C-alpha cells in the first residue's frame, strides 16, 4: 500500500467511527507502526483534516473535511454496483434514476480497468419490482419520510378488513416479499408495520408528527429490541 492509499484508508477508518479510537488500534488496522500512524495523522492535519485527539486518548474525525475523490477498490466498486442494481430492481422510478445517476458519477472518476466492473458486473441482483399498488404508494411514502409529514392511509389488512389510518412514518423496509413502512399509528397509539401492497390509497398530509423522525426512529428501534 502506497502512502497516499494509506492516508485515504486512515481517513475512511476515522469516518466510520463517531467516538475516539486508540492510535494502536488504527495502526494495527493499517498494518503500520504507531510512529508511522502519528506521522500520517500529522500529515492529514496539515492538509486541513479536523482530527482531534492525542496519544493515550484516541483520535476522532470532526465533520466538514473531505479529501479529493477517493479511489475505490475493486471490491468497493462491485459492492456499489450490486447495491445500485438491487435498488433498480426493487424501487420506484425516482430511486431507479438516482441509482443509475450514482453509478454514472462513480464511473466518471474511476480508471478504465475499474469502471469495467460497473459495465460487466460479476454479481447480479435479481429483480423484484413493486406491483401496481406498491409502485403508486412508494413515491408518496418516500416523500412523507423526506419531508417529515404525516400520512393518511386507506389500508386493507391480511384478513381483508379496511380501515383509515393516520401514521407518523419512521422507516421504509425493502424485503424480497414486500415493501414495509414502519410508523407510529395514531389509531393504535403504537408502532405498526404497513405493507405498501395493502395501501389502497395514500395521502401526504401537511401536518408534521409531534416528534422528529430521528426521535421516532430511536423509539421504534428500542421497541423492536434492535438496540440491545
Secondary structure, DSSP 8 states (H G I E B T S, - for coil): --HHHHHHHHHHHHHT-SS-B-HHHHHHHHT--HHHHHHHHHHHHHTT--EEEETTTEEEE-SS---S-----HHHHHHHHHHHHHHHHHS-HHHHHHHHHHHHHHHHTS-HHHHHHHHS-S---------HHHHHHHHHHHHHHHHT-EEEEEEE-TTS-EEEEEEEEEEEEE-SS-EEEEEEETTTTEEEEEEGGGEEEEEE-S---SS-HHHHHHHHHHHTTTT-
